[in-house]
Amino acid sequence: MGKAIKFAISIPEEDFKKLEALRDQERLTRSKAVLQAVKLWEESKAMEKLIRKYEEGYKKVPESIDE
């Protein structure tokens, strides 16, 4: 991992409480919890991109009833 960067964010209090409860449950630091969330977000976006590609390909060459 490269150089760590500190940053501040503002989120609604209710979301902060949820974050704190989840990270306490998982025994994570705030940094690790946020990093995991970012990685999950990246994976989700990559999956969405693959699904769109699949759907576009299917529209171009749909499966026949025989397949």
HELIX and SHEET records of a PDB file:
HELIX    1   1 GLU A   13  GLU A   26  1                                  14    
HELIX    2   2 ARG A   30  LYS A   60  1                                  31    
END                                                                             
